[in-house]
Amino acid sequence: EVELCFRWCHDKARAFQLPREFTAGEKPADAKKAPNELHVYLARARDLEIMDKSVLTGKGSSDPVATLDVAGEKKKSAIKKKALNPVWTESFSWAVEDE
């Protein structure tokens, strides 16, 4: 189970307020950027499958990484070492051109 938050921004003046941890990585608006953006906030995952099993203890862990793909543009999260319930709190954004 992975938790994501999505926000589509077209007219920033009409955007609703989000929690501070979601907007912490945002930069001020740049007039040269496309007016449409998709923002994705990667929160956490729970109960991931054990991928690295310890021979000595019989227990296991995983080193999860999330890959997000929007229209062929991929972005990766940080790797969370030895975590079956990782917390990322990372933000990603993609400029979306009008068609």
C-alpha positions in Angstrom: 0.0 0.0 0.0 1.4 3.4 -1.1 0.0 6.7 -0.2 0.1 9.5 -2.7 -1.5 13.0 -2.9 -2.1 14.6 -6.3 -2.8 18.2 -7.1 -3.5 19.7 -10.5 -2.6 23.4 -10.6 -3.9 25.5 -13.5 -4.8 28.9 -11.9 -2.7 29.1 -8.7 -5.0 31.9 -7.4 -7.8 29.4 -7.2 -5.8 26.5 -5.6 -6.8 25.3 -2.2 -4.4 25.3 0.7 -2.5 22.1 1.4 -0.6 21.0 4.5 2.8 22.7 4.9 4.8 19.4 4.4 3.2 19.2 0.9 4.2 22.7 -0.1 7.6 22.9 1.6 9.5 22.0 -1.5 7.7 24.4 -3.9 9.5 27.3 -5.4 7.9 30.7 -6.2 6.1 30.9 -9.5 8.3 31.5 -12.5 6.8 33.4 -15.5 8.8 31.3 -17.9 7.3 28.0 -16.7 4.2 26.3 -18.2 1.0 27.4 -16.4 -0.2 23.9 -15.8 1.5 21.6 -13.3 0.8 18.3 -11.7 2.1 18.0 -8.2 2.5 14.6 -6.5 3.3 14.1 -2.8 4.8 10.7 -2.0 3.8 10.1 1.7 4.6 6.6 2.7 4.1 2.9 2.1 3.0 0.1 4.5 3.6 -3.6 4.8 5.9 -3.9 1.9 7.1 -7.4 0.8 10.4 -8.6 2.3 13.0 -8.6 -0.5 16.2 -9.0 1.5 16.1 -12.0 3.9 18.7 -12.4 6.6 20.3 -15.8 6.7 21.4 -15.3 10.4 18.1 -14.0 11.9 15.6 -15.2 9.4 14.0 -11.8 9.4 14.0 -9.5 6.4 13.7 -6.0 5.1 13.6 -4.1 1.8 15.2 -1.0 0.3 12.2 0.6 -1.4 12.3 3.3 -4.0 9.3 4.8 -5.8 9.4 5.6 -9.5 6.7 8.0 -10.8 6.1 8.2 -14.5 4.0 11.0 -16.0 3.8 11.1 -19.8 7.1 9.3 -20.1 9.0 11.6 -17.7 10.2 9.5 -14.8 11.2 10.7 -11.4 12.6 8.6 -8.5 12.3 9.0 -4.8 15.1 8.5 -2.3 15.9 4.9 -1.4 14.8 4.0 2.1 17.2 1.5 3.5 15.9 -1.5 5.4 12.3 -0.3 5.6 9.1 -2.2 5.2 7.0 0.8 6.2 9.0 3.7 4.6 8.1 7.4 5.0 9.3 9.6 2.2 7.5 12.9 2.4 8.8 14.0 -1.0 7.2 16.3 -3.6 7.5 16.0 -7.3 6.0 18.1 -10.1 5.6 17.9 -13.8 4.9 20.8 -16.2 2.0 19.9 -18.5 1.7 21.7 -21.8 -1.7 22.7 -23.2 -2.6 20.6 -26.3 
